[in-house]
């Protein structure tokens, strides 16, 4: 089983170089990488609202903000 090589790793600071006008130019830290899908999750860059059921961790349920993935080719490593 071979690993897929990526230009960023978890913990790197990256800048979004292309995409929607709301996320283009934003900077953040890489939280997770999915090399097979070619996506990264960058903190605070692409936040979506996710509906959740009531649970022990979240007794109220409702709408919660969550970071969503963006394609790895849309980010540039800083530094």
C-alpha positions in Angstrom: 0.0 0.0 0.0 1.6 3.3 -1.1 1.1 6.7 0.4 -0.1 9.6 -1.6 2.3 12.5 -1.5 0.9 15.9 -0.5 2.5 19.4 -0.3 1.0 20.2 3.1 0.7 18.3 6.3 -1.3 18.6 9.5 -0.4 21.8 11.5 0.9 23.8 8.5 -0.3 27.3 7.9 -1.8 27.7 4.5 -3.5 30.3 2.3 -6.5 29.7 0.0 -5.4 30.8 -3.5 -8.6 30.1 -5.4 -12.2 29.5 -4.8 -15.3 31.4 -3.8 -14.9 35.1 -3.0 -15.7 34.4 0.7 -12.8 32.0 1.2 -10.2 33.2 -1.4 -7.3 34.9 0.4 -8.0 33.5 3.9 -5.3 31.9 5.9 -5.6 29.1 8.5 -4.0 26.0 10.0 -4.5 22.5 8.5 -6.6 20.4 10.8 -6.9 17.2 8.7 -5.9 15.8 5.3 -7.6 13.2 3.2 -5.0 12.4 0.5 -7.1 9.8 -1.3 -9.9 12.3 -1.9 -7.4 15.2 -2.3 -9.0 17.4 0.4 -7.9 19.4 3.4 -9.7 20.9 6.3 -8.4 24.4 7.2 -9.6 26.0 10.5 -11.9 29.0 10.0 -11.8 29.1 6.2 -14.9 27.2 5.1 -17.4 27.0 7.9 -20.7 25.3 7.2 -23.8 24.8 9.4 -24.6 21.2 10.2 -27.9 20.0 11.7 -27.4 17.6 14.6 -29.7 15.4 16.7 -29.8 15.6 20.4 -27.1 13.5 22.1 -25.2 13.2 25.4 -22.5 15.4 24.1 -25.0 18.0 22.7 -28.2 17.7 24.7 -29.9 20.6 22.8 -29.1 19.4 19.3 -29.7 22.0 16.6 -27.4 23.8 14.1 -23.7 23.7 14.8 -20.9 25.4 12.8 -18.3 23.0 11.4 -15.2 23.3 9.2 -15.7 21.7 5.8 -13.0 20.4 3.4 -11.6 22.2 0.4 -9.5 20.7 -2.5 -5.8 20.4 -1.8 -4.9 22.2 -5.0 -6.6 25.4 -3.8 -4.2 25.9 -0.9 -0.7 27.2 -0.8 1.7 26.5 2.1 3.1 29.6 3.8 6.6 29.7 5.2 
